């Protein structure tokens, strides 16, 4: 009743408290995006996720980065030259890259669901949903990095491939490894949020479309890695 009166008065409804959104996106995504859909916000949460992700990556020991660089064919001179700025460059790149990706992914979902499917939503609403789903990916980075450091392997991922250690190296295992569990979770949350924006749409159908897109991207990545890798 209060929200209806507020809308009739031409005022935007109050958003959930900033910190509350961090747990709501995990346990009450529908309720979160129902509130944010009427008063969307995206940049503060995008910036926070980007900075927090960069901060998490700053804990990677350079020795581990050095091992990965040598494994990729970098010489000793390249490794020594990178010692002073590699980590800072990676952190800065992450902080710049993630907001750009939020804009790009939101543009893709906007084209698919608004222009092609006919949903009633704004680009700002899509930005809001994608930005808040990034909290799931941030949690994934916070959980995965300690496991990578302990295993001494920055390519270690909590993915569908984690459940198929019996598979030999090749296309199928690579495909499963580029399907991270937290990314799939973020996709599901995004689907819930985008469906909330238009009451005519179901979360299931929206999530299905996003999952198909993820599968297409994973197939392309696996195909490229398989084609260029001399070990396959």
DOMI-589023 format. One record per residue: residue number from 0; residue in one letter; x negated, y negated, z negated of N, C-alpha, C in turn. Coordinates in pm, whole numbers. Last residue first. Layout:
<sites>
(NUM,A,(X,Y,Z),(X,Y,Z),(X,Y,Z))
...
</sites>
This chain:
<sites>
(231,X,(-4653,3153,2760),(-4530,3223,2795),(-4541,3284,2935))
(230,X,(-4882,3011,2727),(-4871,3137,2651),(-4747,3215,2686))
(229,X,(-4881,2768,2850),(-4958,2875,2915),(-4942,3009,2846))
(228,X,(-4589,2579,2890),(-4675,2650,2796),(-4748,2763,2865))
(227,X,(-4415,2473,3073),(-4547,2411,3062),(-4641,2487,2969))
(226,X,(-4184,2633,3055),(-4248,2610,3186),(-4390,2560,3174))
(225,X,(-4111,2621,2788),(-4147,2751,2847),(-4224,2732,2978))
(224,X,(-4047,2350,2767),(-4157,2405,2687),(-4204,2537,2747))
(223,X,(-3827,2339,2946),(-3948,2260,2971),(-4067,2318,2897))
(222,X,(-3643,2514,2824),(-3690,2540,2960),(-3818,2465,2991))
(221,X,(-3603,2383,2583),(-3663,2517,2584),(-3716,2552,2722))
(220,X,(-3481,2146,2675),(-3607,2141,2601),(-3678,2277,2605))
(219,X,(-3248,2251,2794),(-3343,2174,2874),(-3480,2170,2807))
(218,X,(-3127,2370,2573),(-3164,2453,2688),(-3268,2382,2774))
(217,X,(-3081,2142,2417),(-3172,2247,2368),(-3217,2338,2482))
(216,X,(-2894,2006,2576),(-3024,1944,2547),(-3125,2050,2502))
(215,X,(-2686,2196,2567),(-2745,2156,2695),(-2883,2095,2675))
(214,X,(-2632,2199,2292),(-2679,2321,2358),(-2746,2288,2491))
(213,X,(-2536,1938,2258),(-2657,1980,2189),(-2717,2106,2254))
(212,X,(-2302,1952,2414),(-2409,1859,2451),(-2541,1900,2387))
(211,X,(-2162,2137,2258),(-2198,2171,2396),(-2310,2080,2445))
(210,X,(-2127,1984,2028),(-2211,2103,2021),(-2253,2148,2162))
(209,X,(-1949,1789,2119),(-2083,1749,2076),(-2177,1868,2070))
(208,X,(-1725,1950,2170),(-1787,1874,2279),(-1930,1835,2242))
(207,X,(-1674,2046,1910),(-1707,2140,2017),(-1776,2068,2133))
(206,X,(-1600,1817,1772),(-1725,1884,1735),(-1769,1977,1847))
(205,X,(-1355,1775,1902),(-1462,1674,1911),(-1597,1736,1877))
(204,X,(-1207,1998,1829),(-1236,1975,1971),(-1350,1875,1988))
(203,X,(-1204,1965,1544),(-1258,2084,1607),(-1296,2061,1752))
(202,X,(-1072,1728,1488),(-1215,1736,1460),(-1277,1854,1534))
(201,X,(-847,1608,1740),(-880,1699,1630),(-1031,1702,1611))
(200,X,(-678,1300,1814),(-784,1397,1838),(-808,1484,1715))
(199,X,(-504,1104,1746),(-458,1201,1844),(-557,1317,1861))
(198,X,(-630,923,1580),(-549,1029,1518),(-496,1132,1617))
(197,X,(-948,826,1612),(-829,836,1696),(-744,952,1644))
(196,X,(-1135,839,1411),(-1112,710,1474),(-986,709,1561))
(195,X,(-1163,1104,1344),(-1086,1020,1254),(-1050,886,1320))
(194,X,(-1337,1192,1540),(-1198,1235,1546),(-1109,1148,1457))
(193,X,(-1576,1083,1451),(-1521,1035,1577),(-1374,1075,1591))
(192,X,(-1612,1231,1210),(-1597,1086,1209),(-1534,1032,1336))
(191,X,(-1639,1494,1304),(-1531,1460,1210),(-1505,1309,1213))
(190,X,(-1869,1463,1460),(-1743,1502,1521),(-1624,1471,1433))
(189,X,(-2056,1402,1261),(-2025,1303,1365),(-1892,1335,1432))
(188,X,(-2058,1645,1128),(-2011,1526,1057),(-1975,1416,1157))
(187,X,(-2171,1803,1331),(-2038,1834,1279),(-1978,1714,1207))
(186,X,(-2420,1680,1354),(-2329,1680,1469),(-2186,1707,1422))
(185,X,(-2529,1740,1106),(-2505,1600,1141),(-2408,1589,1259))
(184,X,(-2553,2017,1141),(-2466,1963,1035),(-2430,1818,1066))
(183,X,(-2744,2020,1339),(-2612,2077,1367),(-2510,2028,1264))
(182,X,(-2952,1910,1191),(-2901,1838,1307),(-2764,1889,1346))
(181,X,(-2996,2107,1005),(-2945,1978,959),(-2894,1893,1075))
(180,X,(-3090,2315,1173),(-2967,2331,1096),(-2909,2196,1051))
(179,X,(-3203,2258,1509),(-3221,2245,1364),(-3089,2250,1289))
(178,X,(-3275,2397,1767),(-3140,2379,1714),(-3149,2370,1563))
(177,X,(-3514,2475,1859),(-3479,2334,1882),(-3330,2311,1853))
(176,X,(-3519,2746,1807),(-3600,2658,1722),(-3570,2511,1744))
(175,X,(-3367,2853,2012),(-3313,2857,1876),(-3389,2762,1784))
(174,X,(-3548,2809,2226),(-3414,2750,2227),(-3355,2744,2086))
(173,X,(-3761,2970,2146),(-3780,2825,2157),(-3646,2753,2154))
(172,X,(-3639,3220,2169),(-3684,3173,2038),(-3705,3022,2038))
(171,X,(-3590,3222,2450),(-3480,3234,2354),(-3521,3182,2216))
(170,X,(-3849,3193,2573),(-3741,3096,2594),(-3636,3102,2484))
(169,X,(-4100,3293,2331),(-4040,3285,2463),(-3924,3188,2465))
(168,X,(-4222,3527,2103),(-4232,3393,2159),(-4178,3392,2301))
(167,X,(-3968,3768,1998),(-4103,3730,2045),(-4101,3586,2094))
(166,X,(-3773,3785,1699),(-3781,3755,1842),(-3924,3722,1882))
(165,X,(-3768,3808,1428),(-3801,3929,1503),(-3816,3903,1652))
(164,X,(-3666,3583,1313),(-3812,3597,1317),(-3859,3718,1398))
(163,X,(-3411,3439,1315),(-3448,3536,1417),(-3599,3552,1426))
(162,X,(-3354,3235,1148),(-3282,3360,1122),(-3315,3468,1226))
(161,X,(-3493,3026,1253),(-3534,3076,1122),(-3472,3211,1092))
(160,X,(-3359,2946,1477),(-3470,3039,1495),(-3522,3095,1364))
(159,X,(-3193,2754,1383),(-3133,2885,1411),(-3242,2990,1431))
(158,X,(-3415,2601,1140),(-3334,2602,1260),(-3267,2738,1276))
(157,X,(-3635,2428,995),(-3519,2502,947),(-3416,2498,1060))
(156,X,(-3963,2456,1130),(-3831,2392,1128),(-3729,2486,1067))
(155,X,(-4301,2378,1180),(-4205,2460,1108),(-4072,2387,1100))
(154,X,(-4484,2209,1275),(-4382,2253,1370),(-4280,2346,1305))
(153,X,(-4673,2170,1087),(-4578,2061,1107),(-4468,2098,1206))
(152,X,(-4795,2383,860),(-4748,2385,999),(-4640,2277,1015))
(151,X,(-4851,2461,602),(-4959,2410,685),(-4923,2406,832))
(150,X,(-4664,2534,422),(-4699,2634,523),(-4816,2590,610))
(149,X,(-4649,2297,277),(-4687,2421,208),(-4731,2527,306))
(148,X,(-4564,2123,477),(-4693,2101,411),(-4741,2228,343))
(147,X,(-4313,2233,536),(-4417,2224,639),(-4554,2207,578))
(146,X,(-4183,2199,293),(-4203,2335,344),(-4311,2336,452))
(145,X,(-4175,1919,276),(-4252,1996,177),(-4278,2140,222))
(144,X,(-4006,1870,515),(-4147,1830,508),(-4225,1905,400))
(143,X,(-3739,1957,466),(-3827,2032,556),(-3974,1998,538))
(142,X,(-3618,1774,296),(-3628,1914,255),(-3731,1990,338))
(141,X,(-3633,1533,431),(-3683,1539,293),(-3700,1683,246))
(140,X,(-3508,1598,672),(-3650,1564,672),(-3709,1577,533))
(139,X,(-3245,1639,579),(-3319,1748,642),(-3469,1722,643))
(138,X,(-3179,1385,494),(-3188,1492,394),(-3266,1610,451))
(137,X,(-3173,1266,748),(-3269,1220,648),(-3288,1326,539))
(136,X,(-2954,1395,860),(-3087,1418,917),(-3197,1375,821))
(135,X,(-2757,1281,697),(-2776,1426,697),(-2916,1460,750))
(134,X,(-2773,1017,771),(-2807,1052,633),(-2831,1202,621))
(133,X,(-2669,1000,1024),(-2814,1006,1010),(-2859,1037,869))
(132,X,(-2406,951,993),(-2444,1092,1010),(-2596,1109,1000))
(131,X,(-2419,674,997),(-2399,741,868),(-2427,891,876))
(130,X,(-2459,630,1274),(-2555,580,1175),(-2541,653,1042))
(129,X,(-2229,740,1389),(-2361,799,1419),(-2464,756,1315))
(128,X,(-2031,565,1282),(-2027,709,1257),(-2165,772,1277))
(127,X,(-2116,311,1377),(-2097,334,1234),(-2102,484,1201))
(126,X,(-2106,344,1653),(-2233,315,1587),(-2225,348,1438))
(125,X,(-1829,373,1680),(-1918,485,1713),(-2054,466,1648))
(124,X,(-1753,114,1608),(-1708,229,1528),(-1794,351,1555))
(123,X,(-1869,-30,1816),(-1915,-53,1679),(-1871,62,1587))
(122,X,(-1717,53,2031),(-1858,93,2025),(-1913,76,1884))
(121,X,(-1391,163,1921),(-1486,63,1968),(-1628,118,1959))
(120,X,(-1124,372,2040),(-1229,339,1943),(-1320,236,2006))
(119,X,(-925,595,2152),(-910,456,2115),(-1009,424,2003))
(118,X,(-1029,810,2423),(-1009,780,2280),(-993,629,2260))
(117,X,(-1067,912,2680),(-960,816,2656),(-931,788,2510))
(116,X,(-1269,1063,2786),(-1158,1133,2722),(-1041,1040,2690))
(115,X,(-1430,863,2914),(-1395,987,2983),(-1274,1055,2919))
(114,X,(-1449,638,2745),(-1429,620,2888),(-1379,747,2955))
(113,X,(-1458,771,2485),(-1370,658,2513),(-1343,645,2663))
(112,X,(-1630,993,2495),(-1503,1004,2425),(-1407,888,2453))
(111,X,(-1851,922,2662),(-1783,1052,2673),(-1643,1047,2615))
(110,X,(-1924,663,2581),(-1890,690,2722),(-1808,819,2733))
(109,X,(-1977,710,2309),(-1874,613,2350),(-1829,639,2493))
(108,X,(-2189,888,2316),(-2061,933,2262),(-1948,839,2303))
(107,X,(-2381,712,2433),(-2343,838,2499),(-2207,886,2448))
(106,X,(-2398,511,2242),(-2355,477,2378),(-2309,602,2452))
(105,X,(-2498,657,2028),(-2365,596,2017),(-2310,558,2154))
(104,X,(-2751,717,2127),(-2656,825,2101),(-2514,771,2092))
(103,X,(-2857,451,2139),(-2845,534,2259),(-2741,644,2239))
(102,X,(-2851,360,1873),(-2784,284,1978),(-2758,371,2101))
(101,X,(-3011,558,1755),(-2873,538,1709),(-2792,463,1814))
(100,X,(-3253,514,1885),(-3180,637,1912),(-3034,627,1866))
(99,X,(-3319,271,1765),(-3297,276,1909),(-3217,400,1946))
(98,X,(-3356,352,1498),(-3246,262,1533),(-3215,261,1682))
(97,X,(-3585,532,1547),(-3457,581,1499),(-3341,483,1524))
(96,X,(-3810,377,1634),(-3744,473,1723),(-3603,511,1676))
(95,X,(-3906,224,1423),(-3858,158,1544),(-3769,251,1626))
(94,X,(-3977,417,1239),(-3888,309,1196),(-3830,234,1316))
(93,X,(-4155,570,1393),(-4030,628,1345),(-3930,521,1308))
(92,X,(-4366,392,1430),(-4292,440,1545),(-4157,499,1506))
(91,X,(-4457,368,1169),(-4401,251,1236),(-4317,293,1356))
(90,X,(-4546,634,1130),(-4443,577,1043),(-4376,459,1112))
(89,X,(-4744,655,1330),(-4631,748,1327),(-4516,691,1245))
(88,X,(-4920,455,1256),(-4855,447,1386),(-4731,537,1390))
(87,X,(-5006,552,1009),(-4934,426,1015),(-4858,410,1146))
(86,X,(-5138,786,1098),(-5022,796,1010),(-4939,668,1014))
(85,X,(-5342,679,1265),(-5245,776,1316),(-5119,780,1230))
(84,X,(-5548,511,1183),(-5418,450,1214),(-5309,549,1255))
(83,X,(-5783,643,1116),(-5748,519,1047),(-5608,469,1071))
(82,X,(-5804,872,1277),(-5796,885,1132),(-5746,758,1064))
(81,X,(-5846,856,1543),(-5707,845,1497),(-5696,841,1346))
(80,X,(-6112,905,1571),(-6062,772,1607),(-5921,749,1553))
(79,X,(-6124,1175,1504),(-6190,1076,1418),(-6138,936,1445))
(78,X,(-5983,1281,1722),(-5933,1300,1586),(-5993,1197,1492))
(77,X,(-6148,1212,1934),(-6011,1160,1931),(-5953,1170,1789))
(76,X,(-6378,1355,1865),(-6383,1210,1876),(-6245,1148,1868))
(75,X,(-6294,1618,1880),(-6333,1563,1751),(-6336,1411,1754))
(74,X,(-6004,1636,2105),(-6142,1656,2066),(-6172,1591,1932))
(73,X,(-5692,1807,2123),(-5765,1683,2102),(-5907,1714,2055))
(72,X,(-5538,2039,2148),(-5646,2016,2242),(-5719,1885,2228))
(71,X,(-5360,2106,1957),(-5304,2055,2082),(-5412,2014,2181))
(70,X,(-5517,2166,1744),(-5445,2276,1808),(-5385,2235,1942))
(69,X,(-5598,1911,1673),(-5697,2003,1730),(-5629,2118,1802))
(68,X,(-5354,1820,1570),(-5415,1753,1685),(-5518,1843,1752))
(67,X,(-5316,1990,1354),(-5220,1993,1463),(-5277,1928,1588))
(66,X,(-5534,1917,1194),(-5523,2054,1244),(-5428,2062,1363))
(65,X,(-5462,1651,1141),(-5585,1681,1214),(-5580,1822,1273))
(64,X,(-5237,1681,986),(-5223,1617,1117),(-5345,1647,1204))
(63,X,(-5364,1792,767),(-5267,1873,840),(-5243,1814,978))
(62,X,(-5521,1578,689),(-5587,1704,723),(-5493,1793,804))
(61,X,(-5340,1385,613),(-5405,1370,743),(-5475,1498,785))
(60,X,(-5027,1500,483),(-5173,1487,468),(-5240,1474,605))
(59,X,(-4736,1313,481),(-4806,1419,554),(-4956,1401,535))
(58,X,(-4611,1098,371),(-4668,1195,278),(-4740,1310,349))
(57,X,(-4489,957,569),(-4618,905,521),(-4685,1000,423))
(56,X,(-4242,1068,603),(-4350,1113,692),(-4486,1065,645))
(55,X,(-4100,918,414),(-4118,1062,394),(-4235,1113,478))
(54,X,(-4102,667,536),(-4169,685,408),(-4195,832,380))
(53,X,(-3945,719,763),(-4085,682,778),(-4164,701,650))
(52,X,(-3704,766,629),(-3765,873,707),(-3913,845,729))
(51,X,(-3661,512,521),(-3677,626,431),(-3741,744,504))
(50,X,(-3633,360,756),(-3742,330,663),(-3767,449,571))
(49,X,(-3401,484,866),(-3527,477,941),(-3646,454,849))
(48,X,(-3210,447,664),(-3245,583,707),(-3379,583,780))
(47,X,(-3204,164,662),(-3244,239,543),(-3287,381,579))
(46,X,(-3108,106,919),(-3240,59,878),(-3291,138,757))
(45,X,(-2854,226,904),(-2952,269,1005),(-3093,230,964))
(44,X,(-2734,78,705),(-2758,221,680),(-2858,276,781))
(43,X,(-2728,-179,829),(-2799,-156,702),(-2831,-9,677))
(42,X,(-2576,-129,1078),(-2718,-163,1076),(-2786,-140,942))
(41,X,(-2298,-62,1046),(-2395,38,1090),(-2541,-1,1065))
(40,X,(-1954,-65,969),(-2086,-126,948),(-2190,-21,983))
(39,X,(-1600,-118,1017),(-1727,-48,1042),(-1851,-132,1013))
(38,X,(-1327,-93,901),(-1421,-202,874),(-1563,-147,892))
(37,X,(-1192,127,974),(-1116,2,972),(-1204,-119,944))
(36,X,(-1382,324,943),(-1328,301,1075),(-1251,170,1085))
(35,X,(-1431,348,674),(-1525,269,753),(-1471,239,892))
(34,X,(-1215,515,599),(-1231,382,541),(-1320,294,629))
(33,X,(-1262,737,755),(-1130,675,760),(-1137,533,704))
(32,X,(-1513,808,677),(-1498,745,808),(-1358,688,829))
(31,X,(-1457,910,415),(-1554,803,437),(-1528,731,568))
(30,X,(-1276,1117,464),(-1233,1001,386),(-1327,883,407))
(29,X,(-1447,1288,611),(-1323,1238,666),(-1275,1114,596))
(28,X,(-1660,1347,432),(-1684,1268,554),(-1556,1212,615))
(27,X,(-1717,1429,157),(-1590,1368,198),(-1608,1287,326))
(26,X,(-1973,1537,131),(-1859,1609,70),(-1723,1553,112))
(25,X,(-2159,1384,279),(-2178,1528,261),(-2049,1598,219))
(24,X,(-2071,1127,270),(-2097,1182,402),(-2120,1334,396))
(23,X,(-2061,1079,-5),(-1936,1100,68),(-1960,1162,205))
(22,X,(-2321,1026,-79),(-2265,1155,-117),(-2135,1183,-43))
(21,X,(-2359,782,51),(-2461,885,63),(-2410,1022,19))
(20,X,(-2160,607,-17),(-2155,668,116),(-2253,783,131))
(19,X,(-2232,502,-257),(-2131,609,-256),(-2125,680,-121))
(18,X,(-2397,291,-188),(-2458,414,-239),(-2359,530,-241))
(17,X,(-2196,104,-97),(-2308,148,-12),(-2367,281,-60))
(16,X,(-1849,172,-149),(-1977,119,-197),(-2093,183,-122))
(15,X,(-1631,157,136),(-1684,229,20),(-1819,171,-20))
(14,X,(-1503,-173,225),(-1576,-50,256),(-1610,25,128))
(13,X,(-1180,-317,219),(-1312,-304,156),(-1375,-170,194))
(12,X,(-1028,-426,527),(-1029,-352,400),(-1171,-336,348))
(11,X,(-1008,-760,650),(-1063,-626,664),(-1063,-555,528))
(10,X,(-704,-942,688),(-832,-922,623),(-879,-778,641))
(9,X,(-449,-987,773),(-556,-1014,866),(-694,-998,806))
(8,X,(-238,-910,623),(-291,-1044,595),(-407,-1081,686))
(7,X,(-211,-653,701),(-112,-747,746),(-158,-891,724))
(6,X,(-427,-542,565),(-430,-545,710),(-330,-646,764))
(5,X,(-336,-572,301),(-460,-638,343),(-466,-651,494))
(4,X,(-116,-408,303),(-98,-551,280),(-220,-629,325))
(3,X,(-244,-164,341),(-149,-212,441),(-128,-362,425))
(2,X,(-398,-143,108),(-466,-150,237),(-373,-206,344))
(1,X,(-191,-124,-80),(-282,-239,-85),(-353,-257,48))
(0,X,(-83,120,0),(0,0,0),(-87,-125,0))
</sites>
